[in-house]
Amino acid sequence: MLTQSQIEEFDRSGFLKGDIVLDEDEVERLRRELDDVMEGRTVKKPVLNHNMLGGGTLYDNMKMTVNERVVQIVNIWMASDAFLRHAANPRICEEVAQLCRTGELRVWHDQIQYKPPLSGGPTGWHQDHPLWPIIQPADLVSAWVALDDAVIENGCMWMVPGSHKWGNHQKHLASDKAFKPYHKQPDLLPPGAVVEAVPFEIKKGQVGYHHSLTWHGSPHNRSELKRRAITVHYMPGHIRYEPRAEHPMHDYVRVKPGELLTGDDFPLVYTAPARESAG
Ligand SMILES: O=C(O)CCC(=O)C(=O)O
């Protein structure tokens, strides 16, 4: 459970470091499952399992060299029960529900981003919600859990504090050679907005939360260390299906435009405990 001051910090910054939520054994278990899914050894399959830098990706606002890779697996929970249990982790779900001020959470989708040693490529600067053009409104929260210590050397995420309050700037986000973000048309930013990125180092088994409009990205992994992580993107109960463009999860939607995005492929993982009536 988060404290009031942690919730206020999240509201101010758009991201927050939580506690260690997985012990050594749980991390090991998820790493083994990840290997099995990544190598195609499971019967059930995820929605995507590919090199995210393969061209035409949603995160393509950077130039990269040919040999770089970021293995992106979308909805590993569909291939692995251990990852489904992870998506329903009671501590994480309770904290995300606090940050979203909601009594209900569904999984929008999850994703692994694995940056291999030496050849791990960058995840360009982006905001999540503009890349999810079939759901509204833009108030989802993601829980990013490290399966290796994520540090500057192996390409941890970087965040721009306060940027979740600036609206949708996805098409204007860019990065300089040192992976510093900049806005291509800064006059569109609200008065007082300061674009300054800070590293978001997360320990193995620890959770970090971010808002779906927070500017974030992660640079290369040129270290000898692996950088594996699982994010679950959670929808508060009021998120609706409103298609405006394509998305890999579109094929799994069974509701009509304007309806709440419910269904077996968007599992309900949290319902707030009923309050006892006073008196
Ligand atoms: O793992 C990363 O470096 C990026 C992940 C990301 O963009 C996200 O979880 O929204």
The ligand as a Gaussian input file, in Angstrom:
#p B3LYP/6-31G(d) Opt

LIG

0 1
 O       11.540000      -1.169000     -20.789000
 C       11.769000      -0.088000     -21.329000
 O       12.893000       0.355000     -21.437000
 C       10.637000       0.750000     -21.859000
 C        9.323000       0.262000     -21.382000
 C        8.207000       1.191000     -21.674000
 O        8.273000       2.036000     -22.522000
 C        6.981000       1.067000     -20.875000
 O        6.904000       0.197000     -20.000000
 O        6.034000       1.857000     -21.091000

